[in-house]
Amino acid sequence: MRNTETTSSKLTKTRLSVSIRLPFLIITSFLLIIITVIVLVYFRFERRTVEEYTAMGKSATQLMANTFDADKIPLYLEKNFELEEYNDIREDLIRLKENYPDVMYMYVYHFIPEGGEVIFDLDSDYSLDADPPGTLYDPDPAVMEYMDDLCAGREIPVLTGDTEDGYMLTYMRPVFNSKGEYCCHVCVDFSMEDLHKQDILFVLGLFIALVVIMILIAILDIWYMRKNITGPIDRMKTATDKFSYEKESDHQENIKIMENLNIHTGDEIEVIYQLFIAFMKNNLKYMHNLSQAEDDIRTKDAQIGQISEEAYRDTLTGVGSKAAYNKKVKEINEAILDGQCDFAIVMVDMNDLKRINDVYGHKAGDMYIKGCCHLICETFKHSPVYRIGGDEFVAILQGQDLENRQSLVEGLKASLNKSYENEDPDPWLRYSAAVGIADYASDDNTFELVFKRADQAMYEDKKRFKEQHGSYR
């Protein structure tokens, strides 16, 4: 019963695993897909935005570079606002900036190792006080990484990121004079804060929409699984919890419980269900056949045992048969080989059985045999007696009979003589037999050697009887 409960507990855990972990797996898969899509969309928007603003930056800085003469940069630094040309250039840059609504800052710097030297700097309000020409600008940490390139007049990658003014994109174009010498960089800072927020809001809205769709799909999937997968499995599991296994009738009831589920999903679940029922039926059939076979075996064993018992017992006298005697001889020979044996053999041969059968009939002969056998068995009560021929008996003495063998043999001879000398009973009730005995000796390596000596002693006794009475009877 304990094993059954353990199995049931394990099956319950399995059921919970399928019912919970499968929907969890589906939901997790949906979430991973949604997150992947959202991340890809976000970075795609981000990349497209950077590409668009980079293109505008290239255009704006090209126009900025066209507004001034690179060879006059030293003059602009020296005279700046005192120079009418400088003020005209600044007005052109203001008009240019107004054509680019997303440009927050537009400036022209000459980069040296100490920092960026201001040439033109248009603040968001176009103030003349904002970083006047010649001011040494301390670059942002993001720019510091590229100071060597800037000082050498090389173009650097577009810079993007969060600043004090929000999310910005900076594009810097190097400008050279007529001699090909580096003069300055024309730069624009685009504010991408609103667009960045719009991207985030769009991605967030898309995420919420996809999550809602995922929840609806997950609900439908879970409902479908409960109806066609985990539901039938749960029903089969609940049914197995009611199973009993003690009797054959219990197994029949288990099959009925399972058939009553009536599962028809039209897929592998139904196939498994039908296979399970078929397995239960085959198992029941096997158990029935096994039980029947066990009953047949028990019956056959009983019959074989009875036949064996009959084969080892003489049907007329009830003592051991010739087959039983041969079996005993084999056992004694094995014991002799092991050096663990002690016995004596008494050979008894009835006198004149043939004449009794011929004169008085076989019925009288059978009575004569049984009478002689009775005297032998009464004498050797603690030893096996065997009928090995029509008128021959062998007693294998052991234990108490072996210790008292001489007196027992003399007693048997006395009983036979007394029966023979009593002339009152019918001839077939006057029992007579020759008796011979031989003991097992240490140099006897087989039973047959002892038997031959007992048989010889019996013939000598028979010979004396014949000499005394003139015949065997």
C-alpha positions as CSV (number, residue, x, y, z in Angstrom):
1,M,0.0,0.0,0.0
2,R,2.9,2.3,0.8
3,N,4.3,1.9,-2.7
4,T,0.9,2.8,-4.2
5,E,0.8,6.0,-2.2
6,T,4.3,6.9,-3.2
7,T,3.5,6.4,-6.9
8,S,0.3,8.5,-6.5
9,S,2.3,11.4,-4.9
10,K,4.8,11.3,-7.7
11,L,1.9,11.4,-10.3
12,T,0.4,14.4,-8.5
13,K,3.6,16.3,-8.8
14,T,3.8,15.4,-12.5
15,R,0.2,16.6,-13.0
16,L,1.1,20.0,-11.3
17,S,4.1,20.2,-13.4
18,V,2.2,19.8,-16.7
19,S,-0.8,22.0,-15.6
20,I,1.4,24.9,-14.3
21,R,4.7,24.8,-16.0
22,L,3.3,24.4,-19.5
23,P,1.3,27.6,-19.4
24,F,4.2,29.3,-17.6
25,L,6.5,28.2,-20.5
26,I,4.1,29.6,-23.1
27,I,3.7,32.9,-21.2
28,T,7.5,33.1,-20.8
29,S,8.0,32.4,-24.4
30,F,5.6,35.2,-25.4
31,L,7.3,37.6,-23.1
32,L,10.7,36.8,-24.5
33,I,9.4,37.4,-28.0
34,I,7.7,40.7,-27.0
35,I,10.8,41.9,-25.3
36,T,12.9,41.0,-28.3
37,V,10.6,42.7,-30.7
38,I,10.4,45.9,-28.5
39,V,14.2,46.1,-28.2
40,L,14.6,45.6,-31.9
41,V,12.0,48.2,-32.7
42,Y,13.5,50.7,-30.2
43,F,17.0,50.4,-31.5
44,R,15.7,50.5,-35.1
45,F,13.9,53.8,-34.3
46,E,16.9,55.1,-32.5
47,R,19.2,54.2,-35.4
48,R,16.8,55.8,-37.9
49,T,16.6,59.0,-35.9
50,V,20.4,59.2,-35.5
51,E,20.8,58.7,-39.3
52,E,18.3,61.4,-40.1
53,Y,19.8,63.9,-37.7
54,T,23.3,63.0,-38.9
55,A,22.2,63.9,-42.4
56,M,20.8,67.2,-41.2
57,G,24.0,67.9,-39.3
58,K,26.1,67.3,-42.4
59,S,23.9,69.7,-44.4
60,A,23.8,72.4,-41.6
61,T,27.5,72.3,-41.0
62,Q,28.2,72.5,-44.7
63,L,26.1,75.7,-45.0
64,M,27.7,77.1,-41.8
65,A,31.2,76.6,-43.4
66,N,30.0,78.5,-46.5
67,T,29.1,81.6,-44.5
68,F,32.7,82.6,-43.5
69,D,36.2,82.7,-45.0
70,A,38.5,80.2,-43.2
71,D,41.5,82.2,-44.0
72,K,40.1,85.1,-41.8
73,I,39.7,83.1,-38.7
74,P,42.6,84.9,-36.9
75,L,40.9,88.2,-37.8
76,Y,37.6,87.1,-36.5
77,L,39.2,86.2,-33.2
78,E,41.0,89.5,-33.0
79,K,38.3,91.9,-34.1
80,N,35.1,89.8,-33.7
81,F,32.2,92.2,-32.9
82,E,34.1,95.3,-34.1
83,L,34.3,93.7,-37.5
84,E,31.2,94.3,-39.7
85,E,31.9,91.1,-41.6
86,Y,31.9,89.2,-38.3
87,N,28.5,90.5,-37.4
88,D,27.1,89.8,-40.9
89,I,28.3,86.2,-40.6
90,R,26.7,85.9,-37.2
91,E,23.4,87.1,-38.6
92,D,23.6,84.6,-41.4
93,L,24.2,81.8,-38.9
94,I,21.2,83.0,-36.9
95,R,19.0,82.8,-40.0
96,L,20.5,79.4,-40.8
97,K,19.8,78.2,-37.3
98,E,16.2,79.3,-37.5
99,N,15.7,77.1,-40.6
100,Y,16.6,74.1,-38.4
101,P,14.0,74.0,-35.6
102,D,15.6,71.1,-33.8
103,V,19.0,72.7,-33.6
104,M,19.6,73.9,-30.1
105,Y,23.2,75.2,-30.4
106,M,25.2,76.2,-33.4
107,Y,28.9,77.1,-32.9
108,V,32.3,77.3,-34.5
109,Y,35.3,76.3,-32.3
110,H,39.0,76.0,-32.9
111,F,40.2,73.0,-30.9
112,I,43.6,73.1,-29.2
113,P,44.9,70.7,-26.5
114,E,43.7,73.0,-23.7
115,G,40.1,73.0,-25.1
116,G,37.9,74.6,-27.6
117,E,38.5,78.2,-28.5
118,V,35.2,80.0,-29.4
119,I,35.0,81.7,-32.8
120,F,31.2,81.9,-33.2
121,D,28.7,80.7,-30.6
122,L,24.9,81.1,-31.0
123,D,23.1,80.4,-27.8
124,S,19.5,79.5,-27.8
125,D,18.6,83.2,-27.3
126,Y,21.4,84.5,-29.5
127,S,22.9,86.5,-26.6
128,L,26.1,88.3,-27.3
129,D,27.3,87.5,-23.8
130,A,27.3,83.7,-24.3
131,D,30.9,82.5,-24.7
132,P,32.4,85.5,-26.6
133,P,35.1,84.9,-29.3
134,G,38.4,83.8,-27.9
135,T,36.8,82.1,-24.8
136,L,38.5,78.8,-24.1
137,Y,35.7,76.2,-23.9
138,D,36.2,73.2,-21.4
139,P,34.9,70.2,-23.5
140,D,32.3,67.7,-22.2
141,P,33.7,64.3,-21.1
142,A,32.3,62.7,-24.3
143,V,34.3,65.2,-26.4
144,M,37.5,64.7,-24.4
145,E,37.8,61.2,-25.8
146,Y,38.3,62.7,-29.3
147,M,40.5,65.7,-28.4
148,D,43.5,64.4,-30.3
149,D,41.4,64.0,-33.5
150,L,39.8,67.4,-33.1
151,C,43.1,69.2,-32.7
152,A,44.4,67.4,-35.7
153,G,41.4,68.5,-37.8
154,R,39.9,65.0,-38.2
155,E,36.3,64.2,-38.3
156,I,34.9,62.3,-35.3
157,P,31.8,60.1,-35.0
158,V,28.4,61.6,-34.2
159,L,27.9,62.0,-30.4
160,T,24.6,61.2,-28.8
161,G,23.5,61.0,-25.1
162,D,21.8,62.6,-22.2
163,T,23.1,66.1,-21.3
164,E,21.9,68.9,-19.0
165,D,19.8,70.1,-21.8
166,G,18.3,66.7,-22.5
167,Y,19.0,64.0,-25.1
168,M,21.3,65.6,-27.7
169,L,23.0,64.7,-31.0
170,T,26.2,66.6,-31.9
171,Y,27.8,66.7,-35.3
172,M,31.2,68.4,-35.9
173,R,32.8,69.2,-39.3
174,P,36.5,70.2,-39.6
175,V,37.2,73.3,-41.7
176,F,40.5,74.0,-43.5
177,N,42.0,77.2,-45.0
178,S,43.2,77.7,-48.5
179,K,46.6,76.2,-47.6
180,G,44.9,73.0,-46.3
181,E,45.6,73.9,-42.7
182,Y,43.1,73.1,-39.9
183,C,41.3,76.2,-38.8
184,C,38.2,75.2,-36.8
185,H,35.2,72.9,-36.5
186,V,31.7,73.9,-37.3
187,C,29.3,72.2,-34.9
188,V,25.6,71.7,-34.3
189,D,23.7,70.3,-31.3
190,F,20.3,68.8,-32.2
191,S,17.8,68.3,-29.4
192,M,16.3,64.8,-29.7
193,E,14.5,64.9,-26.3
194,D,11.0,65.1,-27.7
195,L,11.6,62.6,-30.4
196,H,13.3,60.3,-27.9
197,K,10.3,60.6,-25.6
198,Q,8.0,59.9,-28.5
199,D,10.0,56.8,-29.3
200,I,9.9,55.6,-25.7
201,L,6.1,56.3,-25.6
202,F,5.6,54.4,-28.8
203,V,7.6,51.5,-27.7
204,L,5.8,51.4,-24.4
205,G,2.4,51.6,-26.1
206,L,3.5,48.8,-28.4
207,F,4.7,46.7,-25.4
208,I,1.4,47.2,-23.6
209,A,-0.6,46.2,-26.8
210,L,1.5,43.1,-27.3
211,V,1.2,42.2,-23.6
212,V,-2.6,42.5,-23.8
213,I,-2.6,40.4,-27.0
214,M,-0.3,37.9,-25.3
215,I,-2.6,37.6,-22.3
216,L,-5.6,37.0,-24.6
217,I,-3.7,34.3,-26.5
218,A,-2.3,32.8,-23.3
219,I,-5.9,32.6,-21.9
220,L,-7.1,30.9,-25.1
221,D,-4.1,28.5,-25.1
222,I,-4.5,27.6,-21.4
223,W,-8.2,27.0,-22.0
224,Y,-7.4,24.8,-25.0
225,M,-4.8,22.9,-23.0
226,R,-7.1,22.4,-20.1
227,K,-9.7,21.1,-22.4
228,N,-7.6,18.9,-24.6
229,I,-4.3,18.2,-22.8
230,T,-3.9,18.8,-19.1
231,G,-7.6,18.4,-18.5
232,P,-7.8,14.8,-19.8
233,I,-4.5,14.0,-18.1
234,D,-5.9,15.4,-14.8
235,R,-9.0,13.2,-15.2
236,M,-6.9,10.1,-15.9
237,K,-4.8,10.9,-12.8
238,T,-7.9,11.5,-10.6
239,A,-9.3,8.1,-11.9
240,T,-6.0,6.3,-11.0
241,D,-6.2,7.7,-7.5
242,K,-9.3,5.5,-7.0
243,F,-7.7,2.3,-8.2
244,S,-7.3,-0.8,-6.0
245,Y,-5.0,-3.7,-6.8
246,E,-5.7,-6.4,-4.3
247,K,-8.0,-8.7,-6.2
248,E,-8.8,-9.5,-9.8
249,S,-12.2,-7.9,-9.4
250,D,-10.4,-4.7,-8.3
251,H,-8.6,-4.6,-11.7
252,Q,-11.9,-5.1,-13.5
253,E,-13.3,-2.1,-11.6
254,N,-10.2,-0.1,-12.5
255,I,-10.8,-0.7,-16.2
256,K,-14.5,0.3,-15.8
257,I,-13.5,3.6,-14.0
258,M,-11.0,4.4,-16.8
259,E,-13.5,3.6,-19.6
260,N,-16.1,5.9,-18.0
261,L,-13.9,8.9,-18.6
262,N,-14.8,8.6,-22.3
263,I,-11.9,10.8,-23.5
264,H,-12.1,11.8,-27.2
265,T,-9.6,14.5,-28.0
266,G,-8.8,13.2,-31.5
267,D,-5.0,13.5,-30.9
268,E,-2.1,11.8,-29.1
269,I,-3.9,12.1,-25.7
270,E,-6.7,9.9,-26.9
271,V,-4.2,7.4,-28.3
272,I,-2.4,7.3,-24.9
273,Y,-5.8,6.9,-23.2
274,Q,-6.8,4.0,-25.4
275,L,-3.4,2.4,-25.1
276,F,-3.6,2.7,-21.3
277,I,-7.0,0.9,-21.3
278,A,-5.7,-1.8,-23.6
279,F,-2.6,-2.3,-21.4
280,M,-4.9,-2.6,-18.3
281,K,-7.0,-5.2,-20.1
282,N,-4.0,-7.2,-21.3
283,N,-2.6,-7.0,-17.8
284,L,-5.8,-8.3,-16.4
285,K,-5.9,-11.1,-18.9
286,Y,-2.3,-11.9,-18.1
287,M,-3.1,-12.0,-14.3
288,H,-6.1,-14.3,-15.0
289,N,-4.0,-16.6,-17.1
290,L,-1.2,-16.5,-14.5
291,S,-3.7,-17.3,-11.7
292,Q,-5.1,-20.1,-13.7
293,A,-1.6,-21.4,-14.5
294,E,-0.7,-21.3,-10.8
295,D,-3.9,-23.3,-10.0
296,D,-3.0,-25.8,-12.7
297,I,0.5,-26.1,-11.4
298,R,-0.7,-26.6,-7.8
299,T,-3.1,-29.3,-9.1
300,K,-0.4,-31.0,-11.2
301,D,2.1,-30.8,-8.3
302,A,-0.5,-32.5,-6.0
303,Q,-1.1,-35.1,-8.7
304,I,2.6,-35.6,-9.2
305,G,3.2,-35.8,-5.5
306,Q,0.4,-38.4,-5.2
307,I,1.8,-40.4,-8.2
308,S,5.3,-40.1,-6.7
309,E,4.1,-41.3,-3.3
310,E,2.3,-44.2,-5.0
311,A,5.4,-45.0,-7.1
312,Y,7.5,-45.2,-3.9
313,R,5.0,-47.4,-2.0
314,D,4.2,-51.1,-2.6
315,T,0.5,-51.3,-3.4
316,L,0.0,-54.7,-1.6
317,T,1.9,-54.3,1.6
318,G,2.3,-50.5,2.0
319,V,6.0,-50.7,2.5
320,G,8.6,-49.1,0.3
321,S,8.6,-50.1,-3.4
322,K,11.5,-51.2,-5.5
323,A,11.8,-47.5,-6.8
324,A,11.9,-46.2,-3.3
325,Y,14.6,-48.8,-2.5
326,N,16.7,-47.8,-5.5
327,K,16.4,-44.1,-4.4
328,K,17.5,-45.1,-0.9
329,V,20.5,-47.1,-2.2
330,K,21.6,-44.0,-4.2
331,E,21.4,-41.8,-1.1
332,I,23.4,-44.3,1.0
333,N,26.1,-44.6,-1.7
334,E,26.5,-40.8,-1.7
335,A,26.7,-40.9,2.1
336,I,29.4,-43.6,1.9
337,L,31.5,-41.4,-0.5
338,D,31.2,-38.5,2.1
339,G,32.3,-40.9,4.8
340,Q,29.2,-40.3,6.9
341,C,27.4,-43.6,6.9
342,D,26.4,-46.4,9.4
343,F,23.8,-49.0,8.7
344,A,23.0,-52.8,8.4
345,I,21.0,-54.7,5.9
346,V,18.5,-57.4,6.7
347,M,17.5,-59.6,3.7
348,V,14.2,-61.6,4.1
349,D,13.1,-64.1,1.5
350,M,9.7,-65.9,2.1
351,N,9.6,-69.7,1.8
352,D,7.5,-71.5,-0.7
353,L,5.3,-68.5,-2.0
354,K,4.9,-70.2,-5.4
355,R,3.3,-73.3,-3.8
356,I,0.8,-71.2,-1.9
357,N,-0.2,-69.4,-5.1
358,D,-0.4,-72.6,-7.1
359,V,-2.4,-74.6,-4.6
360,Y,-4.5,-72.0,-2.7
361,G,-4.7,-69.2,-5.3
362,H,-3.2,-65.7,-5.5
363,K,-5.6,-64.3,-3.0
364,A,-4.1,-66.6,-0.4
365,G,-0.7,-65.8,-1.7
366,D,-1.3,-62.1,-1.1
367,M,-2.4,-62.8,2.5
368,Y,0.7,-64.8,3.0
369,I,2.9,-61.9,1.7
370,K,1.1,-59.3,3.9
371,G,1.4,-61.5,7.0
372,C,5.2,-62.0,6.5
373,C,5.6,-58.2,5.9
374,H,3.7,-57.4,9.0
375,L,6.1,-59.5,11.1
376,I,9.1,-57.8,9.5
377,C,7.6,-54.3,10.1
378,E,6.7,-55.1,13.7
379,T,10.3,-56.2,14.3
380,F,12.0,-53.2,12.7
381,K,9.8,-50.4,13.8
382,H,12.4,-47.7,13.4
383,S,13.8,-48.6,10.0
384,P,12.5,-48.5,6.4
385,V,11.3,-51.8,4.9
386,Y,11.2,-52.3,1.2
387,R,9.6,-55.0,-1.0
388,I,12.1,-55.5,-3.8
389,G,10.7,-58.7,-5.4
390,G,7.6,-60.9,-5.3
391,D,8.8,-62.7,-2.1
392,E,11.8,-60.5,-1.1
393,F,12.0,-57.8,1.5
394,V,14.9,-55.6,2.6
395,A,15.1,-53.7,5.9
396,I,17.8,-51.0,6.2
397,L,18.6,-50.7,9.9
398,Q,19.4,-47.4,11.4
399,G,19.3,-45.7,14.8
400,Q,17.8,-47.8,17.6
401,D,17.2,-50.8,15.3
402,L,20.9,-50.7,14.3
403,E,22.0,-50.8,17.9
404,N,19.7,-53.8,18.7
405,R,20.1,-55.5,15.3
406,Q,21.2,-58.9,16.6
407,S,18.4,-59.3,19.1
408,L,15.8,-58.0,16.6
409,V,16.9,-60.5,13.9
410,E,16.8,-63.4,16.4
411,G,13.3,-62.2,17.5
412,L,12.1,-62.1,13.8
413,K,13.4,-65.6,13.2
414,A,11.7,-66.8,16.4
415,S,8.4,-65.2,15.3
416,L,8.6,-66.9,11.9
417,N,9.4,-70.3,13.4
418,K,6.6,-70.0,15.9
419,S,4.1,-69.2,13.1
420,Y,5.4,-72.0,11.0
421,E,5.2,-74.6,13.7
422,N,1.6,-73.7,14.6
423,E,-0.4,-76.1,12.5
424,D,-3.9,-74.8,13.5
425,P,-4.2,-71.8,11.0
426,D,-4.6,-72.3,7.3
427,P,-1.4,-72.9,5.4
428,W,-1.2,-69.3,4.0
429,L,-1.3,-68.0,7.6
430,R,1.7,-70.1,8.7
431,Y,4.5,-67.6,7.8
432,S,8.0,-68.7,7.0
433,A,11.0,-66.9,5.6
434,A,14.8,-67.0,5.5
435,V,16.6,-64.1,7.1
436,G,20.2,-62.8,6.6
437,I,21.9,-59.7,8.1
438,A,25.2,-57.9,7.2
439,D,26.8,-54.8,8.8
440,Y,28.4,-51.9,6.9
441,A,32.2,-52.0,7.3
442,S,34.7,-49.2,6.9
443,D,36.2,-50.9,3.8
444,D,32.8,-51.1,2.1
445,N,32.8,-48.5,-0.7
446,T,29.3,-49.3,-2.0
447,F,25.9,-50.4,-0.6
448,E,25.9,-53.4,-2.9
449,L,28.9,-55.0,-1.1
450,V,26.9,-55.0,2.2
451,F,23.8,-56.3,0.3
452,K,25.7,-59.2,-1.1
453,R,26.8,-60.3,2.3
454,A,23.2,-60.0,3.7
455,D,21.9,-62.0,0.7
456,Q,24.5,-64.7,1.2
457,A,23.6,-64.9,4.9
458,M,19.9,-65.2,3.9
459,Y,20.6,-68.2,1.5
460,E,22.6,-69.9,4.2
461,D,19.6,-69.6,6.5
462,K,17.3,-70.9,3.8
463,K,19.7,-73.8,3.3
464,R,19.5,-74.8,6.9
465,F,15.7,-74.6,6.9
466,K,15.6,-76.9,3.8
467,E,18.0,-79.4,5.5
468,Q,15.8,-79.4,8.6
469,H,12.4,-79.6,6.9
470,G,13.2,-81.3,3.6
471,S,11.6,-78.5,1.7
472,Y,11.0,-74.7,1.9
473,R,7.7,-75.5,3.7
